[in-house]
Structure formats: C-alpha cells, structure tokens
Amino acid sequence: MAEPLKNHFGIEIPRRIAGMISGVFPAFDSEGFIRRAMDGYEALELMPRGRKIARALRAHLPDSYPEAIEILIASLGPKHEGTSDLGMATFLYLPHVFFVADYGLDDFEPSMRAQYELTQRFSAEFSIRSFLERHPAETLARLRLWTADPNPHVRRLVSEGTRPRLPWARRLGQFQKDPRPVLDLLQLLKDDPDLYVRRSVANNLNDIGKDHPSLLVETARNWMGEASEERRWLIGHALRSALKKGEPGALAVMGFAETPRVALARVQLNPPCVALGGAMKVGFELTNTGSRIQRILVDFQIHFVKADGRTRPKVFKLKSVELAPGETVCMGKTVSLAQMTTRRHYAGTHRVDLLVNGECMPLGSFEVT
C-alpha cells in the first residue's frame, strides 16, 4: 500500500516556511508560528495540515491582508523551469494557496497577483475556485487573459482551476449546471503547445462529460474537424470515461461506431479460482469475420463482488486495432486482486465480459476465495 501523502508534509514544512518568511520579514515570530502550526498537527491528513499552517500564518503575519500577501510573495522560492517531475516538493506552497482562498476574497487584485505567482511554483487550482464562486465574472475575465500567458503553469491554471470535479477540491456547482463559460476558455487552450496544458484541458472535458455527456460529444465532434494529431489525442483522452461506458456518440467520434464482426476464441481466465491478494490473467483471440478492414476498440470488464454481495463492473482498457479480413489478434491482461486504497476485493463469483466497440461479449467467470 502506498505511503500516506501526509508523510511527505511533516513537521519540517512549517519550519521551512518560517525560515523563508523570516528572510524577508525579520519581525516574523517564527517560534510562535511553529508552535501554533504544530499544535495537533500529527493527527491531521495532508489537506487539513495545509489549512492549519495557513491559519497560523494569518495569526502571525500583519493584520492587513495586502501587506501579508506581499510578504508571502516575497518569500517564495524560484519558479518552475519545466513541467515534469514536479513531485511532492511543490506542496510546500499548499498553505499559501489556502491563505489566499480563506483570507483574500475581499482583496481581488492582490489575490490574483499571489495566485499568478503561486501557480508558477505549485498550483493555484484550489484557491482560484473560491474566486470563481465569489467573483465569477471578474475571475473568468482574468483567466481568459491568462490563456495567452507565456508560462504554461499559468495557462494550465485556467483549465485545471475551472474543472467542475477537480480531485481533492469541492465541486464547482455553477459549472456543473452550465459549463459553457468553461468551454469558452478550453476552446482557447485546445491547441496549446504544451502537453501539460492539453492534458488538463482533456481532464476538464472529461469532468464536463460526467454531467453533460451529449455536450461533451458535441464538443469533441466539433474539435475533431481538421484536428492535428495532438488535438486528436486530447479528444480521445477527454472521451476516455465515455468510451469505457460504451457511449455510442463517443465511440462514433473516435471511429468505432460500427457493430463489430468478430469471432472470439481461446478464452483464458487463469486461474479459475484465485485467493484474495493473487492475480488473474484474462486472455483471448479475436478474428475479423467480415469482408473488409475493421477498426475496433477492445476492453474488458470484471463484475467485482462488493461488501454487500452485489457486483459492480470495472472496465479495463486494452487497445484499439485495425484487423484485415480473416486477421486474428491475441490480447490479454493480468489483473491484481491485492487490496488497494482505490479498490477493495471480496470473495465470490466474478463475471468477465469483453467489450468490442461497446458491444458486450461474455468471457466467463472466476472465483475469488
């Protein structure tokens, strides 16, 4: 099981922040700040730890928010030079974005300046959401300007911060109801030169599709016209959840609309009985029984037994292939039955289905003991 993220955000974090602030604001009460931040710190998870440090900052920085935020900005380290391998080190600035979100809503311009600086070192995706709720028109206008910013971290904030279902953050209900303001921004970023930004655009569209599947398909279809290879990848990534569900509109956009003409053979569910913590190999062959080339999307789903004895399907992606008439392809995947934070396993009969262009073909079942 993966190490808890809070372990990467230990007692050294308040000390580092105190040292950075003292370097630009010698009057800062470092020891008092650290004592306040550390009171009850160990019992907290990652995000509450960040918020607790933010509260300690509010207690030990000047009462004037504009003055306090300028001190925080002055204390920041260097900006990111790239967009890869950012890791947990950037979470040093998690308390800073909480400070902006919790105390800066009445000071729009100083807070926008702070988020512009913070997102080039960490991300302001958590704090910008509070401003989208309190100052929607002004914040959307600022984000529109930032779509043309030369820094990819600033452009990514536009797409990541407006995600209706951003992980670890509360949902943006106004954009779940009406995502058109967000789509207007994504339209400006769909051909961004950085994959880092385009991936965020795709994730935002994927979020939108969970509440507005037809709008997602309509947007994807429109964007597919004269699409570059990079934009085609973005569209496919945006449609991934819809494709997993076998939604016809999404399949059609990606060229998998036709009912497949294939034969299934050499099915393997091995072993047929597996203990919790083991692994299951799913394998099979598919042959094109049609008279012309077929483009097919192949996935499979396992109906996992839940704690109450009912089952719930989970789709596993395989790949898309083009099969000539009579051509056969072998596919397979090994699925772990170890306990995970994202998926718990239980004993019982697990059905397995093949999904070919969204069409369901039973593969059989296996037992988990």
Secondary structure, DSSP 8 states (H G I E B T S, - for coil): ----GGGGS-THHHHHHHHHHHHH-TT--HHHHHHHHHTTGGGS-HHHHHHHHHHHHHHHS-SSHHHHHHHHHHH-----S-SS--TGGGGGGHHHHHHHHHH-TT-HHHHHHHHHHHTTTS--TTTHHHHHHHSHHHHHHHHHHHTT-S-HHHHHHHHHHT-TT-TTS---HHHHH--HHHHHHHHHHTT-S-HHHHHHHHHHHHHHHHH-HHHHHHHHHHHHTT--HHHHHHHHHHTHHHHHTT-HHHHHHTT--S---EEEEEEEEESSEE-TT-EEEEEEEEEE-SSS-EEEEEEEEEEEE-TTS-EEEEEEEEEEEEE-TT-EEEEEEEEE-S--SS----SEEEEEEEEETTEEEEEEEEEE-
